[in-house]
Amino acid sequence: MLRQKSWIDEANERIDISDVLTSLGIFVPESVRNGGNKKVFCPFGFYHSDGGITKAMRVYKASNTVYCFSCSKRYSPVTLAAAKWDCSWHNAAFRLLEDAGFKPKTLEERWAEATAQVVVKPDVLSLADALKMYCSGISSEWATKQLDENVAETLNKCLGLLNIVETNEDAAKWLDACKKVMSKLLEEPR
């Protein structure tokens, strides 16, 4: 996929809300960082009716957000930083990611990922069925011959090699070689 996530989505996923609060000068106790349910001071406390002397902001680790009960506002990492730095969400997201050392993938890297060939391993069960069908097609007595000890042992050896078949080329080589072995065995007079 060439389309990149927006900077805002990327920052909200990668940047911990507790780290944003800390960078804004708000002390976040370890118990809150570990998912505890406590309030911290709001960075906009000076606008509160009490002047910010009480802890009014609760941290929600599961959603990576905070809610200030005095401001009546929910903030994500990006919206909190944007409000504090008085800038756009896009600029706040970019600054948060840059401060965290995030390096976005270049267009060339995204193109390489999008056009990379996905190697699909051949279906070994279908290959096994193909060999058995081939054998039944060249031997009218396959139903009984497959029970012969030598035929059964050779067929099992062929099927045992399926665990090394990784590519379509391997599958073609395996099927060709096994057809030759089984043909020789089934055409021998008894």
N, C-alpha and C positions, 0 to 999 in steps of 0.2 A: 504494500500500500504506500503510495507516494505522499498521500495527504498526511500531514503531521498534526498531532494534537495541538490544540491552541496552547499558547504560553500559559494562559490562565488555568486550564485544566491540568497541564503538566505540573505547574507550581503547587496547585491545591493537592495533587496526589503525592508529590515528592517532599514537600516542606511541612514539617510538623508544626502545628499551631503553637505548641509550647515554645518552640525555638523562635517563632515570630514574636511572641510575648516577651521573651528574654531579650531579644534584640531591641525591643522597644523600651527596655528598662524596667520591665515588670518581673518581680521575683516569682518564679513558679516552683513550688516545693516538689521534691522528688516523688512524694506520694501522689501528687496530681499528674506528674509526667508518667507515672506507672498506671494511670487509669483511675486514681482515687477521685471521689466526688466532692471536691472542695472548691470554694470560690477563691479568686485572686483579685487584686486591684485592677480596675479598668484604666487603660491608658488615657481615657477621656474623662477621668474622674473629676477634673476641675469644672466640667459642665454639669455634674450631678448636683442635686439640691443640697447635699451634705458636703459638697466640695471635694468628694472622693475619699473621705476618711474611712469609709467602710468598703469591705470587699464585696463587689456587686457582680463580678463576671465569673461565670462557671465554664470550666473547660470540659468539652465532650470529646474524649479521645476516639471513640468509635466512629464519629462522623468528621473528626479533625476540624471541629468548629468551636466557637465560644459564643456565649450569649450573655449580654449585659442586662441585668434586670432593671438598672436605673435608666439606661439609654433605650431599653426595649428594642435592642438590635442584635441580630445574629451575624457573626463574621466568620468567614473562611480565612485561611492564611493570606490570600491575595486581597480580599476586601478589607481586612484589618490593616494590612500594610499600606494599602492605597489611601485609606481614610487617615491614617497617622501621618503619612508622607505627603498628603494632599496632591496625589497624582492619579493618573488613570489606572484602571485595573491591569491593562496590558503592560504599562511601565513598571508597576509594582511587581507583577509576575516575573517580568524579565530580570528585574533587579534581585528578587529573591533567588531565582535560579542561578544567576551569575554569582551571587554571594555564596551559594551552596556549592559552587564549582561544577555545575551542570553544563555539559557541552552538547548542544543539539547535534543530531546527525546531519551531515551535509546532504545536499541533493544527490550527489553521486553515491553516497552510502545508502540512502533510501532507495535509489534506483537499483543498485546492486541487489538489495534485499527483495525488491519487488520482482525482479527478473530472474532471480536465482532458480535454477531447476530443482524441483523437488523430486528426489529419488524415491520411487515407490517400489517396495520390495514385491517381487512376483508372488502370486498366490500359490503356495506350495501344494495345497490340497487339490487345486485344479490341475496342477502339473502331475500329481500322482494319479488322478483320475484319467488324465490324457494318456499316460503311459499304459494304464490298465485297459483303456478303450482300444488303444493301438494293438495291444496284445490280443484282445478278443477279436479284433478285426483280421489279424493275420493267422489266427489259429481257430479253426471251427470247433476244436475240442478244448477251448480255453477253460471252460467251467471245470473240467476234470484235471487238465494239465497244470492249472495254477496250484493244485493241491500236491503235485509232485514235489518231493523234498528238494531236488536240485533247482527247479523252477522257482519255488517259493523262496528258497535261500537267495537266489540271484535277484529276484524282485525286491526282497527286503534290503539287500545291499544297495540297489539302485535308489530305493526310497530313503535309505539312511543318508544318502549323499545330499538330499534336499536341504539339510541344515546349512550347507555352505553356499546355496544359491542366493545371491544378493541382488543381481541385476537381471534385466531382460536378456542380456547377452549370455549370462550364466545359465539362465533357464533354457535358452535355445541350445546351448552346448550340452547341457545335461540331458535334455530330451532326445537330442540326436544320438548321443553316445549310448543312452539306455535303450533306445529303439534298436540300435545295431546289436547290442548284446542280447537283448531278448529275442530278436529275429533269429539270430544264429542258434540260440538255445531251443526255440520253439520249432524251427525247421529241421532239426536233427531227427533222423529216424529213431524210433524206440525199439 
